[in-house]
Amino acid sequence: MNSRLSFALGLCCSLVLLSAEAARAQISPARGKISIEINGEHLEGSTRAVCNLTSGELYLTTTLSSPPTTFNSLLAFEPTLLTGQPRCSRPLKGARNPFRDASQIAFRRIVTFDSGERFIADITYNIDRGQVDATYKLAGTVPNVAVGAAAEPTVELWTPGDKANSMNGTFRMCWQVVSGKLLCGTAVSEYSYKPLSKASSTPAAFPQHRFITLKGRLNGSQYEQWERITLFRNLPGHPSSFESVEALASQTP
């Protein structure tokens, strides 16, 4: 075989293998355990998830010890399970995800519903060579009303924390109730993380925002959730300059 042809074929195969390895590197699998004390009901379960670190797309499945009977699982899981995995956020130009190269992420999220119910989620992720081991603990009260499968799109605001490698987050999450009304709650989070290296601990520019779309489904004791998250600092298409607004001042009546 011609030596140039052999070299070209070898190079082509190497590039294909490297491309496949790079693609696999962007897929982050996760497994975990979940413990629930909601409305006086105790449940245990296991979780399996996978996320694409490039696209910000995530899928999770949870197997519970028994189906929830005193609360709507969508209202407990949609604000906490995948929405709590900040590594999996597609960054737009100007945004930087400080969790992307962390070896551990831990945070507490308090979700308060407008109807008065309130629960606390303590979540920890340990990351080793791309594999994520997760622990979820949920406790408190959650409404037991029927809602649509998909929460309304929401945006989480990230701001600096009081300590190094920490951050605060806030978002509102709403659901369409079957009766036609809107049920909403506020989630407040305190994040901390351990960077893999000094290079990965470079502070991100704040504030940053996570645009979140998701849906969930409970079938007996099996829960599934699909999610897509985009991280941005400046909203694309929304001008950062105020020149046109300043020009508008001259037309003030």
C-alpha positions as CSV (number, residue, x, y, z in Angstrom):
1,M,0.0,0.0,0.0
2,N,1.2,3.5,-0.8
3,S,2.9,5.0,2.2
4,R,1.1,8.3,1.8
5,L,-2.2,6.4,1.6
6,S,-1.4,4.4,4.7
7,F,-0.5,7.6,6.6
8,A,-3.7,9.2,5.5
9,L,-5.8,6.2,6.6
10,G,-4.0,6.0,9.9
11,L,-4.5,9.7,10.5
12,C,-8.2,9.5,9.6
13,C,-8.7,6.5,12.1
14,S,-6.9,8.4,14.8
15,L,-9.1,11.5,14.3
16,V,-12.2,9.4,14.4
17,L,-11.1,7.7,17.7
18,L,-10.1,11.1,19.2
19,S,-13.5,12.5,18.2
20,A,-15.3,9.6,19.7
21,E,-13.3,9.9,23.0
22,A,-14.0,13.7,23.1
23,A,-17.7,13.0,22.6
24,R,-17.7,10.4,25.4
25,A,-15.9,12.9,27.7
26,Q,-18.8,15.3,27.3
27,I,-21.2,12.7,28.6
28,S,-21.3,12.6,32.4
29,P,-23.1,9.7,34.1
30,A,-24.4,9.9,37.6
31,R,-25.9,7.6,40.2
32,G,-27.2,8.3,43.6
33,K,-29.5,7.7,46.6
34,I,-32.5,9.8,47.7
35,S,-34.1,10.0,51.2
36,I,-37.4,11.8,51.5
37,E,-39.4,13.0,54.6
38,I,-42.3,14.9,53.0
39,N,-45.7,15.5,54.6
40,G,-44.9,12.9,57.2
41,E,-44.2,10.3,54.5
42,H,-40.8,8.5,54.4
43,L,-39.5,7.2,51.1
44,E,-36.1,5.9,49.9
45,G,-34.9,5.5,46.4
46,S,-32.0,5.3,43.9
47,T,-31.3,7.6,41.0
48,R,-29.5,7.3,37.7
49,A,-28.8,10.2,35.4
50,V,-26.8,11.3,32.4
51,C,-25.9,14.8,31.2
52,N,-24.2,16.2,28.1
53,L,-21.8,18.8,29.4
54,T,-21.7,20.6,26.0
55,S,-25.4,20.9,25.3
56,G,-26.7,21.2,28.8
57,E,-29.2,18.4,28.3
58,L,-30.0,16.0,31.1
59,Y,-32.1,12.9,31.8
60,L,-32.8,11.3,35.2
61,T,-34.7,8.3,36.4
62,T,-35.5,7.6,40.0
63,T,-36.9,4.4,41.5
64,L,-38.7,5.0,44.8
65,S,-39.5,2.4,47.6
66,S,-43.2,3.1,47.0
67,P,-45.3,5.7,45.1
68,P,-45.8,9.0,47.0
69,T,-49.3,9.3,48.4
70,T,-49.3,12.6,50.4
71,F,-47.6,14.9,47.9
72,N,-47.1,15.6,44.2
73,S,-43.6,14.3,43.3
74,L,-43.3,16.8,40.5
75,L,-43.4,19.7,43.0
76,A,-40.6,18.1,45.1
77,F,-38.4,16.7,42.4
78,E,-38.5,19.2,39.5
79,P,-37.0,22.0,41.6
80,T,-34.2,19.8,43.1
81,L,-33.0,16.7,41.2
82,L,-31.6,17.7,37.8
83,T,-32.1,21.4,38.5
84,G,-29.6,20.8,41.2
85,Q,-26.8,19.6,38.9
86,P,-25.1,22.9,38.0
87,R,-22.2,21.2,36.1
88,C,-24.6,20.5,33.3
89,S,-25.2,23.9,31.9
90,R,-24.4,25.0,28.3
91,P,-22.4,28.2,28.6
92,L,-22.9,31.0,26.1
93,K,-20.3,33.5,25.1
94,G,-19.2,35.5,28.2
95,A,-20.4,32.9,30.7
96,R,-18.2,30.5,32.7
97,N,-19.4,27.6,34.8
98,P,-17.4,27.5,38.0
99,F,-18.9,24.0,38.7
100,R,-17.7,22.5,35.4
101,D,-14.4,21.1,36.8
102,A,-15.3,20.7,40.4
103,S,-14.5,17.4,42.3
104,Q,-17.3,18.0,44.8
105,I,-20.5,20.2,44.8
106,A,-22.6,20.6,47.9
107,F,-25.6,22.8,48.5
108,R,-28.7,23.4,50.5
109,R,-31.9,24.6,48.6
110,I,-35.0,25.9,50.4
111,V,-38.1,25.8,48.3
112,T,-41.0,27.9,49.7
113,F,-44.4,27.6,47.9
114,D,-46.7,30.6,47.7
115,S,-49.4,28.4,49.3
116,G,-47.3,28.1,52.5
117,E,-45.6,24.7,52.2
118,R,-41.8,24.6,52.5
119,F,-39.1,21.9,52.2
120,I,-35.3,21.7,52.4
121,A,-33.1,19.8,50.0
122,D,-29.5,18.9,51.0
123,I,-27.6,17.7,47.9
124,T,-24.0,16.5,47.4
125,Y,-22.2,15.5,44.2
126,N,-18.8,13.8,44.3
127,I,-17.2,13.7,40.9
128,D,-14.4,11.2,40.0
129,R,-13.1,11.0,36.4
130,G,-16.5,12.0,35.1
131,Q,-18.6,9.7,37.2
132,V,-21.0,11.5,39.6
133,D,-22.1,10.0,42.9
134,A,-25.1,11.9,44.3
135,T,-26.9,12.1,47.6
136,Y,-30.3,13.8,48.0
137,K,-32.1,14.5,51.2
138,L,-35.5,16.2,51.0
139,A,-37.6,17.1,54.1
140,G,-40.5,19.3,54.8
141,T,-44.0,19.9,53.3
142,V,-45.1,19.9,49.6
143,P,-48.6,20.6,48.1
144,N,-50.6,17.6,47.1
145,V,-52.3,19.0,44.0
146,A,-52.4,17.9,40.4
147,V,-50.2,19.9,38.0
148,G,-49.0,19.7,34.4
149,A,-45.9,17.6,33.7
150,A,-43.7,20.5,32.7
151,A,-42.8,23.3,35.0
152,E,-42.9,26.7,33.4
153,P,-39.4,27.9,32.0
154,T,-37.4,29.7,34.7
155,V,-34.1,31.6,35.2
156,E,-31.8,31.1,38.2
157,L,-29.7,34.0,39.2
158,W,-26.1,33.2,40.4
159,T,-24.4,35.7,42.7
160,P,-21.1,35.4,44.7
161,G,-21.1,33.6,48.1
162,D,-19.6,34.9,51.3
163,K,-16.7,32.4,51.1
164,A,-14.2,31.2,48.5
165,N,-15.6,28.7,46.0
166,S,-19.2,29.5,47.1
167,M,-22.2,30.9,45.3
168,N,-25.8,31.8,45.9
169,G,-28.8,31.0,43.6
170,T,-32.4,32.1,43.4
171,F,-35.2,31.2,41.1
172,R,-39.0,31.0,40.9
173,M,-40.7,27.9,39.6
174,C,-44.3,27.7,38.5
175,W,-46.7,24.9,37.4
176,Q,-50.1,25.0,35.7
177,V,-52.6,23.5,38.1
178,V,-55.3,21.3,36.6
179,S,-57.9,23.8,37.9
180,G,-56.3,26.4,35.6
181,K,-54.5,28.4,38.3
182,L,-50.8,28.8,38.6
183,L,-48.9,27.4,41.6
184,C,-45.5,28.9,42.2
185,G,-42.6,28.6,44.7
186,T,-39.3,30.3,45.4
187,A,-36.0,28.4,45.6
188,V,-33.0,29.8,47.4
189,S,-29.7,27.9,47.3
190,E,-26.3,28.2,48.9
191,Y,-23.7,26.3,46.8
192,S,-20.1,25.4,47.6
193,Y,-17.6,23.4,45.5
194,K,-14.1,22.0,45.5
195,P,-12.1,22.8,42.3
196,L,-9.9,20.2,40.8
197,S,-7.0,22.7,40.5
198,K,-6.0,26.3,41.0
199,A,-6.7,26.9,37.3
200,S,-10.3,25.7,37.6
201,S,-10.9,27.8,40.7
202,T,-10.6,31.1,38.8
203,P,-13.6,33.2,39.9
204,A,-16.5,33.4,37.4
205,A,-17.9,36.8,36.4
206,F,-21.1,37.5,38.3
207,P,-24.0,37.7,38.1
208,Q,-24.8,34.8,35.8
209,H,-28.1,33.3,34.8
210,R,-29.3,29.7,34.1
211,F,-32.3,29.4,31.7
212,I,-34.0,26.1,32.6
213,T,-36.7,24.1,30.8
214,L,-37.8,20.7,32.1
215,K,-40.6,18.2,32.4
216,G,-41.1,15.2,34.7
217,R,-43.3,12.1,34.8
218,L,-44.2,9.7,37.6
219,N,-45.4,6.2,36.8
220,G,-46.1,4.3,40.1
221,S,-42.8,4.4,42.0
222,Q,-40.7,5.3,38.8
223,Y,-40.0,9.0,38.2
224,E,-38.3,10.4,35.1
225,Q,-37.1,13.9,34.4
226,W,-35.9,15.6,31.2
227,E,-34.1,19.0,31.3
228,R,-32.2,21.5,29.3
229,I,-30.1,24.3,30.9
230,T,-28.3,27.3,29.2
231,L,-25.9,29.5,31.2
232,F,-25.5,33.1,30.1
233,R,-24.1,36.4,31.5
234,N,-25.6,38.7,28.9
235,L,-28.9,37.7,27.1
236,P,-28.2,37.2,23.4
237,G,-30.1,39.7,21.3
238,H,-30.6,42.0,24.3
239,P,-28.2,45.0,23.7
240,S,-25.9,45.8,26.5
241,S,-25.4,49.4,25.3
242,F,-27.8,52.2,26.3
243,E,-27.1,54.4,23.3
244,S,-30.5,53.9,21.7
245,V,-32.2,54.4,25.0
246,E,-30.3,57.6,25.6
247,A,-31.3,58.8,22.1
248,L,-34.9,58.1,23.1
249,A,-34.6,60.7,25.8
250,S,-34.7,63.5,23.1
251,Q,-38.3,62.5,22.2
252,T,-39.6,62.9,25.8
253,P,-42.8,65.0,25.5
